[in-house]
Amino acid sequence: MTQALTSLDRALIGWECERLIHHYAMLNDAGQFHEMAALFAENGAFARPTDADNLIVGRQAILAMYLSRPPRFTRHMITSVVITAQDADHAAGHSYLSLHTAQAEATPPAQADLSYLIGAFHDRFVREGGVWKFLERRGSLSLRVGG
């Protein structure tokens, strides 16, 4: 029988999963795609906010998609993160994002593009070998600002 989660268990799961969301954004912005793809379960799935109907399945396929993109300078602003622990090894989450970009060769402080995107991620998490991973990360867009 599965033991009920305590408030502390739920808080720790929430912290780990929220940290995973922020770590993903930082690795993405840094262009560290191998490390970013490692945040997904081996059979994890991902749909970009700008291509929400195209679910890419498998860590290696997710990595290949990111490596095939032209370089760009990005900053993902993540807010309103809510994590729901389902059991000791599964959780779900929701967060908002604002994506700001600049020319690939830009050096900080870079001149940001006038247009940016606002959207969300709906996540499912799984704990594998004691480490939380994305099982599914589905992005969506709500607003296109400017340009």
C-alpha positions in Angstrom: 0.0 0.0 0.0 1.3 3.5 -0.9 2.0 5.6 2.1 0.3 9.1 2.2 2.5 12.1 1.6 3.2 14.4 4.5 3.2 18.2 4.2 7.0 18.1 4.3 7.0 15.4 1.5 4.8 17.6 -0.7 6.9 20.7 0.0 10.1 18.9 -0.9 8.6 17.5 -4.1 7.3 20.9 -5.0 10.8 22.5 -4.4 12.6 19.8 -6.5 10.1 20.1 -9.4 10.2 24.0 -9.3 14.0 23.9 -9.3 13.9 21.6 -12.3 11.7 24.1 -14.2 14.1 27.0 -13.5 17.2 24.9 -14.2 15.7 24.0 -17.6 15.2 27.7 -18.5 18.7 28.6 -17.4 20.3 25.7 -19.4 18.2 26.6 -22.4 19.3 30.2 -22.3 23.0 29.1 -21.9 22.7 26.8 -24.9 23.7 23.8 -22.8 21.3 21.5 -24.6 23.0 18.2 -23.6 22.6 19.1 -19.9 19.0 20.4 -20.6 18.0 17.2 -22.4 19.3 15.2 -19.4 16.5 16.8 -17.3 14.0 14.6 -19.2 13.2 11.0 -18.5 14.6 8.7 -21.2 11.1 8.4 -22.7 10.2 12.0 -21.9 8.1 14.1 -24.2 8.3 17.8 -25.1 6.2 20.2 -27.1 7.6 23.7 -27.6 5.2 26.6 -26.9 5.5 27.8 -30.5 4.8 24.3 -31.8 2.4 22.9 -29.2 0.9 20.2 -31.5 4.2 18.6 -32.2 5.1 16.3 -29.3 8.7 15.1 -29.5 9.2 11.9 -27.7 12.5 10.6 -26.3 15.4 12.4 -24.7 17.6 12.0 -27.8 14.9 13.3 -30.1 14.5 16.4 -27.8 18.2 17.0 -27.9 18.4 16.6 -31.7 15.6 19.2 -32.0 17.4 21.7 -29.9 20.8 21.1 -31.6 19.2 21.7 -35.0 17.9 25.2 -34.2 19.9 28.2 -35.3 21.7 29.9 -32.4 19.9 32.8 -30.6 20.2 34.8 -27.4 17.3 34.1 -25.1 16.0 34.8 -21.6 13.1 32.7 -20.3 11.3 34.4 -17.4 9.4 31.8 -15.4 6.6 32.8 -13.0 3.5 31.5 -11.2 4.9 28.0 -10.7 2.4 25.6 -9.0 3.4 22.0 -8.4 1.0 19.2 -7.2 2.6 16.1 -5.7 0.6 13.1 -6.8 2.6 10.4 -5.0 6.2 9.9 -3.9 7.4 9.5 -7.6 4.9 11.6 -9.6 4.0 15.2 -9.7 2.3 17.7 -12.1 3.1 21.4 -12.6 2.1 24.6 -14.3 4.1 27.7 -14.9 4.0 30.8 -17.0 6.8 32.0 -19.2 7.8 35.1 -21.0 10.4 34.6 -23.8 12.7 37.5 -24.7 15.2 37.2 -27.6 18.1 39.1 -29.2 20.5 38.5 -32.1 22.6 35.4 -31.6 25.8 37.3 -31.5 24.6 39.7 -28.9 26.7 40.4 -25.8 25.1 41.5 -22.6 23.6 44.0 -22.2 22.1 43.1 -25.5 19.4 45.1 -27.4 16.3 42.9 -27.0 13.9 42.3 -29.9 10.8 44.4 -29.5 8.6 41.4 -29.8 8.3 38.6 -27.2 6.1 35.7 -26.3 4.0 34.9 -23.2 2.8 31.3 -22.6 2.7 28.4 -20.2 4.1 25.0 -19.6 2.1 22.1 -18.3 4.5 19.5 -16.9 4.4 16.0 -15.6 7.3 14.8 -13.5 8.7 11.4 -12.5 11.3 10.5 -10.0 13.8 8.0 -11.4 16.6 6.7 -9.2 15.8 9.4 -6.6 16.1 12.2 -9.2 13.2 14.2 -10.5 12.9 14.4 -14.3 10.4 15.8 -16.8 8.1 13.0 -18.1 6.2 15.4 -20.2 6.6 19.2 -20.9 3.9 20.8 -23.0 4.2 24.4 -23.9 1.5 26.7 -25.1 1.3 30.4 -26.2 -1.2 32.9 -24.9 0.1 36.2 -26.3 2.5 37.6 -28.9 3.7 41.1 -27.9 5.0 43.5 -30.5 6.4 42.9 -33.9 
